[in-house]
Amino acid sequence: MKTVLTIAGSDSSGGAGIQADIKTMTMNGVYAMSAITALTAQNTTGVRAIRETEPDFLKQQLDAVFEDIFPDSVKIGMVSSGELISVIADRLRFYGAKNIVADPVMVASSGMALIKTEAIAALTQKLFPIATLVTPNIPEAEALSGTVIKSKDDMFYGAKIIGDKYGCAVLLKGGHSINDANDLLYADGEYRWFEGRRIDNPNTHGTGCTLSAAIASNLAKGYALTEAVERAKEYISGALSAGLNLGQGSGPLMHNFSLNDRH
């Protein structure tokens, strides 16, 4: 069985972050491991509190995984400080990690900031250059590219700015009302659209985490980047279509799929 390491925060409601990643990886037939960057107190309606992992303890988690079960791919989610980002970049370089998918988690759906301002520079300068793929949503891509994204043409421009500046492939997710959940991949100077359909389901807490974790799972299994993305898109569409409503809020849902994050 192929192995995947998720480096992200813990979601106490089980909907996003580490919990969503592990569920997704398991459903995609890979062995999931984790290194926790933060504990959060949250549910489907918002984040109440965040407690960061100490940098040395994060290093110990990463060393423990790489020294025993070397991951075939790595997914990086919520990392809130520059110190933690530096630890991650250092250890991934040290071990020669491959198939790295970075999901730049910046703001919760409730509006709460999930990354410190100073950490954004560390994220782009230290993690993006070693990433195989970066998966921003529209608001994140606007922050990373310094542009306003309101159309498909804007998506082309924003993805190119991020990819060319940081030397990584970019999957720009178009689910924020620009189109019917069509995502744009910019890799090696070429563009490719991955069509999706907007599913009438309010329970979408966790879809961003789930998509990036599914891509990492497919890369671990040896699929090329474009096919890994395509298979992940099919998985998330199936999850949303099959989802059950849980709880009183916008509600995470699980029905043989994991689907929870901040988008």
Stockholm file with secondary structure:
# STOCKHOLM 1.0

chainA/1-263         MKTVLTIAGSDSSGGAGIQADIKTMTMNGVYAMSAITALTAQNTTGVRAIRETEPDFLKQQLDAVFEDIFPDSVKIGMVSSGELISVIADRLRFYGAKNIVADPVMVASSGMALIKTEAIAALTQKLFPIATLVTPNIPEAEALSGTVIKSKDDMFYGAKIIGDKYGCAVLLKGGHSINDANDLLYADGEYRWFEGRRIDNPNTHGTGCTLSAAIASNLAKGYALTEAVERAKEYISGALSAGLNLGQGSGPLMHNFSLNDRH
#=GR chainA/1-263 SS CCEEEEEEEEETTSSSHHHHHHHHHHHTTCEEEEEEEEEEEEETTEEEEEEECCHHHHHHHHHHHHHHSCCSEEEECCCCSHHHHHHHHHHHHHHTCCSEEECCCCBCTTSCBCSCHHHHHHIIIIIGGGCSEECCBHHHHHHHHTSCCCSHHHHHHHHHHHHHHHTSEEEEECTTTTSSSCEEEEETTEEEEECCCCCSCSCCTBHHHHHHHHHHHHHHTTCCHHHHHHHHHHHHHHHHHHCCCCSSSSCCCCSSSCCBSCC
#=GC SS_cons         CCEEEEEEEEETTSSSHHHHHHHHHHHTTCEEEEEEEEEEEEETTEEEEEEECCHHHHHHHHHHHHHHSCCSEEEECCCCSHHHHHHHHHHHHHHTCCSEEECCCCBCTTSCBCSCHHHHHHIIIIIGGGCSEECCBHHHHHHHHTSCCCSHHHHHHHHHHHHHHHTSEEEEECTTTTSSSCEEEEETTEEEEECCCCCSCSCCTBHHHHHHHHHHHHHHTTCCHHHHHHHHHHHHHHHHHHCCCCSSSSCCCCSSSCCBSCC
//
